[in-house]
Amino acid sequence: MRCNKCAAESEVLETRKSAPWVRRTRLCFNGHKFVTYEVYSGNIDRGTRDATVRGLKAVSLANQRRLRVKNGAVKTASQLARELGITEARVRQIRKELL
């Protein structure tokens, strides 16, 4: 598989199998580390596959929000909440989890 950043070939460092998907940690030859998720659509019906994709997107979005809150430490909770479209309480909760 090719790297998302530089399009170089990559190798698998770690493989974890979960119920509907396989998670692989990869390292490209330029040193970029990234994760891929593989879903076996032949083994699951369309409804389950759609739910899995929605679940992966939700996990990805939650991780992105967590990183934005972590990197936006100089901003107030209300500013981050407006930017991310979440409540101030959720921003405070994420900050508390990161400590």
N, C-alpha and C positions, 0 to 999 in steps of 0.2 A: 504494500500500500504506500502511496505517496504522501509526503508531509503536506499539511495545509499551508504552512508558511513559506517553504522554499521548494516544494515539489520534488524533493530528493526521496529516494527509496528509504524504507524504514524496516526495522526489525522488531519482533515482539519480545518485550521484556517480561511481561506477566499476563496470564490469562485467568480470569475468574468466571466461572459459570454460575449463572443465576437462573431462576425459573424460566422466564421468557426470553432472555438474551444472554449473550456472552460479552464480557467487558475485557478489552485488551489494552494494556499499556504498551505504547510503542515509542521507539527512539529512532529518529532519522539520523542519517550519516553526518549531518551538520550539527547535531547535538540538541535538536528540539524534541521535547518530550510531549506526547499527546495521547489521548484516550479515544478509543473507538468502541462503539456498541454495535453488536451484530444481532439481528433478530431473525429467527428462523420462521419465515412466514408460511412455509409449507406445513409446519406442525400446528399452527394455530389458525383459528377462523378469523374472518375480517374484523369482527367486533373486538376480539381480544387484541389483535394486532393494532387497531386504531387506539385502543386504550393504552397499550404499551408505548406507542409513539407519543401520545399525550403525556404519559407519565415521564418519559425521558425528557420531553420539552419542559415539563414542570420542574424537574430536578435541575436541568440546565439553567433555567430562569432563576431558580432559588440560589444557585451557586453564583450567578452573575450579580444578583442583588447583594449577596453576602460580601463579595469582593468590592462592590461599589461602596458599601457602608464602611468596610475596613479601610479603603483607600480615601474615603471622604471624611476623615476624622476631624478636619478643621471646619466642616460645615455643621450647621445646627441640624437637629433631628427633623425640624419642620421643612428645612430646605431639601434634605435628602428624601423625605417622604413625598414631597411634591415632584421631585425629579423621577423617582422610581414608581410612583403611583401606588404607594402603600401607606399605612397609617404611621403616625409618629411612634405609637406604642410598639409597632413591629420593628421600627428602626432601633429603638432603645433595647428591645429584646435581642436583636441580632448583635448589637454592640456588647451587651452583657454576655452573650454566648462566646464572643471572641476574646473576652478577657480571661 
